[in-house]
Amino acid sequence: MTYGFGLDEERSLRLRIAEYLKALTALLILLWLFKGPLKLEAYNDYMVYAIIALIFAFEVLSVGKWLGVTISGVVFALAKGAFWTSLFLFFGKWLGLSETFTGGNAVITAGTAFAYAVVLSIAGLLLTKFDEKRLDWKVEKKAYEFNGASFGDVKLNGSGKAYPVKFGRKPVGWVIDGDLTVEADTPIGKVTRKLLSPVAVWTSEKIAVKKTSPDPGFVKRANELINPEGLYRDKNRGSVVDLGVVKVYEGNGFEYVKVPFVEVISTPAGEEVKIGPMRLRDGRVWKPRGEMLTIRELTNGFQLTRVGGRLTIQTEEYTIEVSGDRVTYRSGDETLSLGETVSLHSGDISVTVGRGRAKLRIEDVVISASDGTVRIRVGGKTHTIESREACDLVLRKAKEIVEEQGVEMVEGLGIDRTKLNARVRELIDELMKYLG
């Protein structure tokens, strides 16, 4: 069972006041927009001054919401305040700003505010090095009893102790010490794996609530292992990266990147970039439901990641990628794909079937079938069969071969060449009957 995990324990009075001021700012902007009908034009300048002051107030009070209060954080907050002010003044000149903010003797203009935003951003970047020790992943020295967690079609079974992980002040996940097994439902069946402790779970959900005594030795070891450079040293694992505040997923026709304040989604149908509250969209974009979830062994090669309806399982032996009803399994040079089109590839072996077509290539034997025509090339000779029945036979047998060999591949046995050659020989013998 899982529980909602927000930032309640981190929501100080200061942060709550910042949220209230943000709402008050939005309300005041609406009042300013409709100052004419509301007969508030006499208070135009006062309202603008109040809006600018509130923008800076809620930005400064929000410092530390994620990473703790830092010098660079305060400077960046001032830069954000100046940026929002520049936008407000720039667009506001068409909505009724007085000459106090638009004339030649303006107190502050959109250009001035934007210049301050740029300069303050540069200063914030230069000051970041003084705060870099605080911007780190840390396993806390407090433990909670763990008795399993369910994330829909992904389940983490077992028991042990769960230790919260924070990046700065933001909770980003857990590290679990215990006897654990992960289960994931896929179109090719349930994938089950026994995990070696410690196990990282990158999620904002609270998967444990009852406190228990921590193990200082485990905390020290977990903090050493949770180093991002160590976790993702292998470049081949770079297609999926999850560190709580940094999330990267690259799959078939889908890319998802999320870092603080920035989110990027790329699909064949379009792209979307989100920067803070602003969204830039080109085309139609499918946005994944819920957050990206990752379960990873810190001392071994297993990693499971789910983002929306997509799932990737990586081990030292194989990789499984699920996208809707399509499944791709890779192990060494062996690849199995199941979906509208099913295929099997391994060295000089290739079997593909789907959409009324099939092609088998096993060593020096090639069999293709489509539109009621079957072509066979074996031993340097080519035969052609014009028969819908023979074509359907090849389609059916090719699919059976992929499914049969696929089961053994997923079980870790690899392709059985002896059985495969026997099935192909049987198919050729049956096809030869159509040649008379």
Secondary structure, 3 states (H helix, E strand, C coil): CCECCCCHHHCCHHHHHHHHHHHHHHHHHHHHHCCCCCCCHHHHHHHHHHHHHHHHHHHHHCCCCCCCCCHHHHHHHHHHHHHHHHHHHHHHCCCCCCHHHHCCCCCCCHHHHHHHHHHHHHHHHHHHHHCCCCCCEEECCCEEEECCEECCCEEEEEEEEEEEEEECCEEEEEEEEEEEEEEEEECCEEEEEEECCCEEEECCCECCCCEECCCHHHHHHHHHHCCHHHHCCCHHHCCEEECCCCEEEEECCEEEEEECCEEEEEECCEEEEEECCEEEEEECCCCCCCCCEEEEECCCCCEEEEECCEEEEECCCCEEEEECCEEEEEECCEEEEECCCEEEEECCEEEEEECCEEEEEECCEEEEEECCEEEEEECCEEEEEECHHHHHHHHHHHHHHHHHHHHHHHCCCCCCHHHHHHHHHHHHHHHHHHHC
